[in-house]
Amino acid sequence: MDAFVVVDMQAGLLSGAPKHDLTGVVARINALASAVRRRSGRVIWIRHCGKPGDLFERRAPGWAFLPELDRHADDLVVEKTLNDSFAGTSLLAALEQLATDRVVVAGWATDFCVDTTVRSAVSHGFHVVVAADAHTVADRPHLPAADVIGHHNWVWKGLITDQSIHVVPTDQLIDES
């Protein structure tokens, strides 16, 4: 069974610089979530919980998921406080209970929470797939967002793993039989 892990797609990400192709990323996340559900997979929404006064503080406006996301009542929500969606959370236990064959990852921010979650999923021995066009970030002082995304897609393809890691566009994942 696939588990689609969507990292930190919350209203707080709308603060600051614009995120690269955010409208397209949200559309691709929704399309992929729908495809995963059709194949009896599970969608897991990761929610960052910031410290008091932070944009992502629990129950603050930035803590809410983006309203454009197609979330279902039977989707799982895992709350985290660090970049790594596995560290100190119930994610690993949930994936094991679901008998997950493959972890598909998307979300925000490519170079922080998405990257750390991808690497942690690899370290926990899962087959990992990154939706290459379904994660986003803002421009960084030293690199445009598109270059950050391209760099991480390249790096993830080369991670050493006992299982497998693939970085593929969303439409390819949806077209899988």
C-alpha positions in Angstrom: 0.0 0.0 0.0 1.1 3.5 -0.8 1.2 6.2 1.9 1.2 9.7 0.5 2.9 12.0 3.0 2.1 15.7 2.4 4.4 17.9 4.4 3.4 21.3 6.0 1.0 22.6 3.4 -0.4 25.1 5.9 -1.5 28.7 5.7 1.6 30.0 7.4 3.6 29.2 4.2 1.8 32.1 2.6 3.8 34.5 4.7 7.0 35.9 3.3 8.2 35.5 -0.3 6.0 33.7 -2.8 6.4 30.0 -3.1 7.4 28.5 -6.5 4.3 27.4 -8.5 2.2 27.1 -5.4 -1.1 26.9 -7.3 0.3 24.1 -9.5 1.8 22.3 -6.5 -1.5 22.3 -4.7 -3.3 21.0 -7.8 -0.8 18.2 -8.2 -1.0 17.3 -4.5 -4.8 17.1 -4.8 -4.5 14.9 -8.0 -2.0 12.6 -6.4 -4.0 12.3 -3.2 -7.1 11.3 -5.3 -5.0 8.7 -7.2 -3.6 7.2 -4.0 -7.1 7.0 -2.5 -8.4 5.3 -5.6 -5.7 2.6 -5.2 -6.6 2.1 -1.6 -3.6 3.9 -0.3 -3.6 6.4 2.5 -3.0 10.1 2.6 -1.1 11.5 5.6 -1.0 15.3 6.2 1.9 16.5 8.2 1.2 19.6 10.2 4.0 21.7 11.7 3.3 22.9 15.2 5.4 26.0 16.0 6.2 27.5 19.4 4.1 30.2 21.0 4.2 33.3 18.8 5.3 31.4 15.7 3.3 31.6 12.5 2.5 27.8 12.9 1.6 28.0 16.6 -1.2 25.5 17.3 -4.6 26.9 16.5 -3.1 30.2 15.1 -4.2 31.1 11.5 -1.0 29.8 10.0 -1.4 26.4 11.6 -4.5 25.5 9.4 -4.0 23.5 6.3 -4.4 25.4 3.0 -8.2 25.5 2.3 -7.5 24.5 -1.4 -6.3 21.1 -0.4 -8.7 18.2 -0.9 -8.5 16.6 2.5 -10.8 13.7 3.5 -12.1 12.7 6.9 -10.3 9.4 6.8 -7.0 10.9 6.0 -4.5 10.8 8.8 -2.9 13.9 10.4 0.5 13.8 12.1 1.7 16.8 14.0 5.4 17.6 14.2 7.6 20.2 15.9 10.9 19.6 14.0 11.9 19.5 10.3 11.8 15.7 10.4 8.2 14.3 10.1 9.4 11.1 11.8 11.2 12.7 14.8 9.0 12.5 18.0 5.8 11.8 16.0 3.5 8.9 15.3 4.4 8.8 11.6 6.6 5.7 11.7 4.0 3.8 13.8 1.2 4.8 11.4 3.2 3.7 8.3 4.0 0.3 10.0 0.4 -0.2 11.1 -0.8 0.5 7.5 1.8 -2.0 6.2 3.1 0.6 3.9 5.0 -0.6 0.8 6.0 2.8 -0.5 6.1 6.3 0.9 5.3 9.1 -1.6 6.4 12.5 -0.5 5.3 16.1 -1.5 4.8 19.4 0.3 6.7 22.5 1.6 9.6 23.4 2.1 11.8 21.5 -0.3 15.1 22.2 1.4 14.0 21.8 5.0 11.0 19.7 6.0 10.5 17.8 2.7 14.2 17.0 2.4 14.5 15.8 6.0 11.3 13.7 5.7 12.6 12.1 2.4 15.9 11.3 4.0 14.3 10.0 7.2 11.9 7.7 5.2 14.9 6.3 3.4 16.7 5.8 6.8 13.7 4.0 8.1 13.9 1.5 5.3 10.9 2.5 3.1 10.7 2.5 -0.6 10.4 6.2 -1.3 9.0 8.2 -4.2 9.2 12.0 -4.4 6.7 13.7 -6.6 9.3 15.9 -8.4 6.8 18.7 -9.2 4.7 18.6 -6.1 7.0 20.3 -3.6 7.8 23.9 -3.3 9.9 26.6 -1.7 10.6 30.4 -2.0 13.6 31.8 -3.6 16.6 31.6 -1.3 19.2 34.4 -1.0 21.7 32.3 -3.0 19.4 30.3 -5.3 16.1 30.8 -7.1 13.4 28.4 -5.9 13.4 26.4 -9.2 17.1 25.7 -8.7 16.6 24.6 -5.1 13.9 22.2 -6.3 15.9 20.9 -9.2 19.0 20.4 -6.9 17.0 18.4 -4.3 15.3 16.3 -7.0 18.8 15.4 -8.3 20.3 14.8 -4.8 17.4 12.5 -3.8 17.9 10.3 -6.8 21.4 9.6 -5.6 20.6 8.7 -1.9 22.0 5.4 -0.8 19.3 3.1 0.3 18.6 -0.6 0.9 15.2 -0.2 -0.7 14.5 2.2 -3.6 14.1 5.9 -4.2 12.5 7.4 -7.3 11.9 11.1 -8.2 9.2 11.3 -10.8 6.6 13.8 -12.0 3.1 13.6 -10.6 1.5 12.7 -13.9 3.8 9.6 -14.1 2.8 8.6 -10.6 -0.9 9.0 -11.5 -0.5 7.0 -14.7 1.0 4.0 -12.9 -1.2 0.9 -13.2 
